[in-house]
Amino acid sequence: MEHTSRVLVAGATGALGRPLVRRLVEHGVEVAGLTRHASKAQLISGLGAEPVVADALDAAAITAAVVAARPDAVVHALTAIPKRGPLRAGDLDRTNRVRRAGTANLLAAATLAGARRFVAESMVFVYGFGDHGEEPLTEDGAAPSDQAKPWLAEAVASVRDLEAQVLSATTRGEVDGVLLRFGFFYGVAAGTDLMARLLRRRLLPVPGAGAGVGSWTHIEDATAAVVAALAHGRPGEAYNIVDDEPVVFREFARTLARELGAPEPYRIPAWLGRLLAPLLMAGLESQIPVSNAKARRELQWSPRFPTYREGLGNVAARQSRGHETGIVAALRRDRRGAGS
């Protein structure tokens, strides 16, 4: 990447941050990885990056940390999503604060540190929950929808606030901001591992009709898009980073089950899904098809996994290898135990 020799990844141990740090290091980029947990510093070092410990909600701490890191570019991949995933609106409370106050603090710190490029993780929910019809949404000329349910208004508003802050800082000439609107993440260590375990145990039902249409992003394609945005993203622009084919959730779950050789997921009533996981259901019942044409055109990026079918095939193959490795390791332990 001709414009960046040192990148600070904020949120370096998250679903996006961890594989991104690894990919940047592989590209020969000097990386500083930011985390708010000192206990994760060793993980960042193991990825080949320099650990930086600070809480993005602490303005003084984040400023000191970013200035000391001396980055040419900053990637904002900060979230605080529970490992089991966000099931209720309250599960996003800290992430909402990070998207508002954390973004402001990180932008100010990046500006003071002299970092020019600022790539921020956004998401397709910036368009709002609800029914957007069958025509894929584009970044140009597609005003964000206000279809969010009242209890989801803050979740949507915080994503829009993040985007507005990055665009305003770009307009003021403080940074060259680029926004990446990701779809649902999937892939190894990006939520699909948990889905696979639940499917194998018949513990992942499809709520209601499971007919909401969503756009998905394999985590490897997400990291490739960040690298592309660092090199080619136009300042002040947003890009949808999704695969080529929006899909209904029930077909996504069925395909994963088939790839794993797991039982087909059963259905539960929609009302039960809304009771157990209202935030998840809001996403599963929304129609948010999204186009990636602009990212393909301007970022010199295209998804390695153009549809969920190829992507889930990759996930299942890696899951299978991991499962076999686990069996071999267990047999070796048994043999050692028998010989002692």
NORCORKA-V612417 format. One record per pair of residues at least 24 apart in sequence whose C-alpha atoms are under 6 Angstrom apart, sorted by the first residue. I is the first residue (numbers start at 0). J is the second residue. D is the distance in Angstrom with one decimal. If there is no record, write none. Layout:
BEGIN
{{I/J/D} {I/J/D}}
END
This chain:
BEGIN
{{0/230/5.4} {3/71/5.7} {4/28/5.5} {5/29/4.6} {5/30/5.6} {5/70/5.1} {5/71/5.4} {6/30/5.0} {6/70/5.2} {6/71/5.9} {6/72/4.9} {6/73/5.7} {7/31/4.6} {7/32/5.8} {7/70/5.7} {7/73/4.8} {8/32/5.0} {8/33/6.0} {8/74/4.8} {9/33/4.6} {9/74/6.0} {9/75/5.2} {9/76/5.5} {9/77/5.8} {10/34/5.7} {10/76/5.0} {10/77/4.4} {14/189/5.3} {19/222/5.1} {21/46/5.7} {55/101/4.9} {56/101/5.0} {58/104/5.3} {62/108/4.5} {65/108/6.0} {66/112/4.5} {70/114/5.7} {71/114/4.5} {72/114/5.0} {72/115/5.8} {72/116/4.6} {72/117/5.8} {73/117/4.9} {74/117/5.9} {74/118/4.8} {74/119/5.8} {75/119/4.5} {75/120/6.0} {76/120/5.3} {86/276/4.5} {86/278/5.1} {86/279/5.3} {87/276/5.8} {87/277/5.6} {87/278/4.7} {88/278/5.8} {95/157/5.4} {98/157/5.8} {98/161/5.4} {99/157/6.0} {99/161/5.9} {110/173/5.8} {115/174/4.8} {115/175/5.6} {116/174/5.9} {116/175/4.8} {117/175/5.9} {117/176/4.7} {118/176/5.8} {118/177/4.8} {118/178/6.0} {119/178/5.1} {120/179/5.3} {121/179/5.4} {121/180/4.5} {122/180/4.0} {122/181/4.4} {123/180/5.2} {123/181/5.8} {123/182/5.6} {125/155/5.8} {125/158/5.9} {125/159/5.9} {128/285/5.7} {129/285/4.6} {130/285/5.5} {130/286/4.5} {131/286/5.4} {131/287/5.7} {135/288/4.7} {135/289/4.4} {135/290/5.1} {136/289/4.5} {136/290/5.7} {137/290/5.6} {166/235/5.5} {175/234/4.7} {176/234/5.1} {176/235/5.5} {177/234/5.5} {177/235/5.8} {177/236/5.5} {178/237/4.4} {179/237/5.8} {179/238/5.0} {180/238/5.9} {180/239/4.6} {180/240/5.7} {181/240/4.8} {182/214/5.2} {182/215/4.7} {182/216/5.3} {182/241/5.5} {183/215/4.5} {183/216/5.8} {184/216/5.0} {184/217/5.8} {184/218/6.0} {185/217/5.1} {185/218/5.9} {186/217/5.5} {186/218/5.6} {186/314/5.8} {199/261/5.0} {204/264/5.2} {204/265/5.0} {204/266/5.3} {205/266/4.7} {206/266/5.7} {206/267/4.9} {206/268/5.8} {206/269/5.0} {206/272/5.3} {207/267/5.9} {207/268/4.9} {207/269/3.9} {209/248/5.4} {209/249/4.9} {210/247/5.1} {211/247/5.3} {211/283/4.9} {211/284/4.3} {211/285/5.0} {211/286/5.3} {212/246/5.3} {212/247/4.4} {212/286/4.6} {212/287/5.9} {213/245/5.4} {213/246/5.6} {213/287/5.3} {213/288/5.6} {214/241/6.0} {214/245/4.5} {214/288/5.7} {215/241/5.5} {216/241/4.8} {216/242/5.7} {220/302/5.4} {227/298/5.6} {231/298/5.3} {232/298/5.8} {238/294/5.5} {239/291/5.3} {240/291/5.9} {241/291/5.8} {242/305/5.2} {242/306/5.7} {243/305/5.3} {243/306/5.8} {244/306/5.5} {245/288/5.5} {255/311/5.9} {258/315/5.8} {259/315/5.6}}
END
